Amino acid sequence: LKCVCFRFSMIPTNSSYYYGPQGEAPLSRTGYVFLAIVMALFTGPAILLNSTVIIVTLMHKKLRQPLNYALVNMAVADLGTAMTGGVLSVINNAEGSFSLGRTGCVMEGFAVSLFGITSLCTVALIALERMFVVCKPLGQISFQKKHAVGGITLSWFWSLTWNLPPLFGWGRYELEGVGTSCAPDWHNTDPHNVSYILAYFAVCFAVPFAIIVASYAKLMWTLHQVRTLKSQGGAVAKGEMKVASMVVLMVLTFLISWMPYASLAMFVVSNPDVKINPLVGTVPVYLAKSSTVYNPIIYIYLNKQVASPPWVDEEESEAVTVVEAARVSPS
């Protein structure tokens, strides 16, 4: 009996916003086990893939180039998300409750948010870097190590700046979904908390998304202009299509991973009395965490023009041909 009471005592303080009788667990034991298995299927590959990216980059000097710094930074952030949010979610779901107490909830919420927003900002940074290299908006200034390091530093600083406030009273970290993970509290209707959530959404989701869309739009327009001005078909046209496909894939993955989470948060903030099924509140959380698997696959393993295996000598791809053409095209 004591065990059951302790287990349900950790149901989030906002549990009244979810369907289900007061004092009862949001899910059955089977439901929690199922979520643990699902999270394990995401977390295991995420740890393996991102660790591989980091280790291979450290082992091979050829990969330690400025344009690859952001990719490694994203792998570090995603590995951090998987190790904190992923592993703890698997353990807590297997136990059927959050077992780390209030302090553990705050620290887990902070760590997962810090790594997650850093990864999200790095996705925007990668888009900006590619636009910078191809479109040369600053003329003949080339992309150098100092630019790469500056961008990475900014991504961590930006994330830290907006995830520290809940530790000092502006906003707070609270249990979410089925009560086995923590995040910024979207449910609290206190104006002080709502102001934080609105600011958080604007600077940690809307701004990076705008950068991604603007950067890739500029990049695609430049590649199209190169093909038109130089009257080149064949390899250049094929390369343009490949780059376009990658861009669409990147943007869609970003939206699938983060849009449901951001949309649910804004919906709850604008409708504070809404009743949400626990699973509905949990699915967007898992989609956001699933980006730790998609990111290394899309940005690294499928992207030969940015990071090709150092032990393989390959001919230039069509996409690289497009980039080279863009570099000599008029601004």
Secondary structure, 3 states (H helix, E strand, C coil): CHHHHHHHHCCCCCHHHECCCCCCCCCCHHHHHHHHHHHHHHHHHHHHHHHHHHHHHHHCHHHCCHHHHHHHHHHHHHHHHHHHHHHHHHHHHHHCCCCCHHHHHHHHHHHHHHHHHHHHHHHHHHHHHHHHHHHCCCCCCCCCHHHHHHHHHHHHHHHHHHHCHHHHCCCCEEEECCCCEEEECCCCCCHHHHHHHHHHHHHHHHHHHHHHHHHHHHHHHHHHHHHHHCCCCCHHHHHHHHHHHHHHHHHHHHHHHHHHHHHHHHHHHHCCCCCECHHHHHHHHHHHHHHHHHHHHHHHHCCCCCCCCCCCCCCCCHHHHHHHHHHCCCC
